[in-house]
Each structure stands twice: as structure tokens, then as C-alpha cells.
Amino acid sequence: MAITASLVKELRDKTGLPMMKCKKALQESDGDVVAAEESLRKQGMKTEGRSGRSVTEGSMASYVHHNGRIGVLVELGCETDFVAKNEDFVKLNNDICQQIAATDPLCINRDQVDSDLLEKEKEIFRSQVEGKPENVVEKIIEGKINAFYKERCLLDQPFIDNSKMSVQEHINIFQLKLGENITVNRFVRYELGK
């Protein structure tokens, strides 16, 4: 059986192992993904996939906006100290600092939005669409909530250097490039007078 790039990618995504190891295991198992994964495990390789790997390393980055009125501190996590010291990882951390300085997000992701705040926003949106049919009202509110997330949640925001992608999509590019999970663990944004 021919070992295609998509087959190698499938095993790599499933195991988190390097592409060449995945390709070799697939060649040995005649393209059987399950058998290839089992073979890798028998060789003592961890095959938990990228999503199961812990993000225990990383680095802090700081950024002070040119006018000296805004400062940002970000903790960006990764799996190994090797990646934490990588030039691309440092650049990503700086990109995220600048994003936070420019956009003042409320939190990292949707799960962190306070439920009381979300309900308050929904009430405001409902009052804005009074008198419209109920089936239309719910769709409008859903759209406004999604717009709220895009504005206030860091990972949902359009990336400042390329608004066609979100901050999460920008991070995903670096995850693929560096081969590790990367997470924004926390951030603080200071602004004079606020």
C-alpha cells in the first residue's frame, strides 16, 4: 500500500510523534494506522497525541507600548524548554503582548467570560431588538454574543497583523511549526490612569 502524506499526518496527529517515525511505522505495518500505532507503543514511544501532552514549560514576555502608558505581561506555555527558548516562540509571545496592548481583551477564551456579565450583555441585546419576531431575536442575539466574544476574548479576536485570522489561528501556525502545544496561560495589562 502507498503511504500517503495524509496517512502520515493522521498518525502524527494521533500520536504526536515525528513524521519520519510515523512514516516508517506505517511502511512496516503496510499502511495500517492502528497497527502502526501499536508498533510505536511496543517500541516504548508515547503515543498520546498532541492534545494529551502537558504544557509545563514556557516563558514570560513583557511589552511596553511606545507611549509608555500601556504595559503587558504574558505567560505563554509550551511543552519543552527547548521550544520556550526558540526564536519563533519568543516572537509569538511578543505578538500576543502587542495584541493585548492594542485590544485590551477581557479574558483568554470564551470559557473565562463571567456568566453574570454574559447574561447582562444578552439582556442589553434583547432590549435592542424588541418588537422583532422571536425566532429572529435569538439569531440576532447569538450573532451579537459571537461579536462580543470576538471583541473581548483574546483567542477569538482578529489578529492585529492579519485580521483574516484569529489569535488562536495565529498560535496554531506556530504549533505546527514548532510541533508542540502552545497555550496562553495568563496575562496582565496595565494602563496608566485605569
C-alpha positions in Angstrom: 0.0 0.0 0.0 1.3 3.5 -0.8 1.9 5.6 2.3 0.3 9.0 1.6 1.1 12.3 3.3 -2.5 12.4 4.7 -2.0 8.9 6.2 1.3 10.0 7.8 -0.4 13.2 9.1 -3.3 11.1 10.5 -0.8 9.0 12.5 1.2 12.1 13.6 -1.9 13.9 14.8 -3.0 10.8 16.7 0.4 10.1 18.3 2.2 13.4 18.3 5.4 11.7 17.1 7.7 13.0 14.4 6.6 12.5 10.8 9.5 10.2 9.8 8.8 7.8 12.7 5.2 7.8 11.7 6.0 7.1 8.1 8.4 4.3 9.0 5.8 2.7 11.3 3.2 2.9 8.5 5.6 1.3 6.0 6.3 -1.5 8.4 2.5 -2.0 9.0 1.6 -1.8 5.3 -0.4 1.4 5.9 -2.5 0.1 8.8 -2.7 3.1 11.2 -3.8 1.0 14.2 -1.0 -1.5 13.7 1.5 1.3 13.2 0.4 3.0 16.5 0.7 -0.4 18.3 4.1 -0.9 16.8 5.3 2.5 18.1 3.9 1.8 21.5 5.8 -1.6 21.6 9.0 0.4 20.8 8.3 2.3 24.0 7.2 5.6 22.4 4.5 7.6 24.0 1.6 7.9 21.6 -0.8 10.2 23.5 -1.2 12.7 20.7 -0.5 16.4 20.9 -3.7 17.3 22.8 -2.8 15.0 25.7 0.7 16.4 26.2 1.2 18.7 29.2 2.3 22.3 28.8 4.7 22.7 31.7 7.4 24.9 30.2 7.2 28.3 28.6 8.2 31.9 29.1 7.1 35.3 30.2 7.2 38.3 27.9 6.6 41.9 28.6 5.8 44.8 26.3 5.5 48.5 27.0 3.7 50.5 24.3 5.7 53.2 22.7 3.9 56.0 24.6 4.8 54.4 28.0 1.1 54.4 29.1 0.4 50.7 28.5 2.3 47.7 29.7 1.6 44.0 29.2 2.9 40.8 30.8 2.1 37.4 29.2 2.8 33.8 30.3 2.9 31.6 27.2 3.2 27.9 27.8 4.8 25.1 25.7 5.9 21.5 26.3 9.7 21.8 26.4 12.3 24.4 27.4 13.9 23.9 24.0 10.9 25.5 22.3 10.5 28.1 25.1 13.9 29.5 24.1 13.2 29.2 20.4 13.3 32.4 18.4 9.8 31.7 16.9 8.3 31.1 20.3 9.7 34.4 21.6 8.3 36.2 18.5 4.9 34.6 19.1 4.9 35.8 22.8 5.8 39.3 21.6 3.0 39.2 19.0 0.5 38.3 21.8 1.8 41.0 24.1 1.2 43.6 21.3 -2.2 42.1 20.6 -3.2 42.6 24.3 -1.8 46.1 24.4 -3.8 47.1 21.3 -7.1 45.4 22.0 -7.5 45.2 25.8 -9.2 41.8 25.9 -11.3 40.8 28.9 -10.0 37.2 29.2 -8.2 34.5 27.2 -11.1 32.4 25.9 -14.9 32.1 26.0 -14.9 29.8 28.9 -13.5 32.5 31.1 -16.3 35.0 30.5 -18.2 35.6 33.7 -21.7 34.2 33.3 -23.3 37.2 35.0 -21.6 39.5 32.5 -22.8 37.3 29.7 -26.4 37.4 30.9 -26.2 41.2 31.3 -25.0 41.5 27.7 -27.8 39.3 26.5 -30.3 41.5 28.3 -28.9 44.6 26.6 -29.0 42.9 23.2 -32.7 41.8 23.8 -33.7 45.3 24.6 -32.1 46.4 21.3 -34.2 44.0 19.3 -37.6 44.4 21.0 -40.6 44.0 18.7 -38.9 41.6 16.3 -40.2 38.0 15.8 -38.8 35.6 18.5 -37.0 33.3 16.0 -35.2 36.3 14.6 -34.4 37.7 18.0 -32.5 34.6 19.1 -30.4 34.6 15.9 -29.6 38.3 16.3 -28.6 37.8 20.0 -26.4 34.8 19.1 -24.7 36.9 16.4 -24.2 39.8 18.9 -22.8 37.4 21.5 -20.3 36.0 18.9 -19.3 39.5 18.1 -18.8 40.2 21.9 -16.5 37.1 22.1 -14.5 38.3 19.1 -14.0 41.7 20.7 -13.4 40.7 24.3 -11.8 37.1 24.2 -8.1 37.1 23.3 -8.1 33.9 21.3 -11.3 34.9 19.3 -10.0 38.3 18.4 -8.8 39.1 14.8 -5.0 39.1 14.9 -3.8 42.7 14.6 -1.2 41.9 11.9 -3.6 39.9 9.8 -7.3 40.4 10.5 -8.3 37.5 8.3 -7.1 35.1 11.1 -7.9 34.9 14.8 -5.2 35.0 17.5 -5.9 31.2 18.0 -5.2 30.6 14.3 -2.0 32.6 14.6 -1.0 30.4 17.6 -1.9 27.3 15.6 0.6 28.2 12.9 3.4 28.3 15.5 2.1 25.0 17.0 2.5 23.3 13.6 5.9 24.9 13.0 7.3 24.0 16.4 5.5 20.7 16.9 4.2 21.4 20.4 1.1 22.6 22.2 1.2 26.3 22.9 -1.2 28.0 25.3 -1.7 31.4 26.7 -1.7 30.7 30.4 -2.4 34.2 31.7 -1.8 37.9 31.0 -2.0 41.2 32.8 -2.5 44.6 31.0 -1.7 47.8 32.8 -2.8 51.2 31.6 -1.9 54.5 33.3 -4.9 56.1 34.9 -7.1 52.9 34.7 
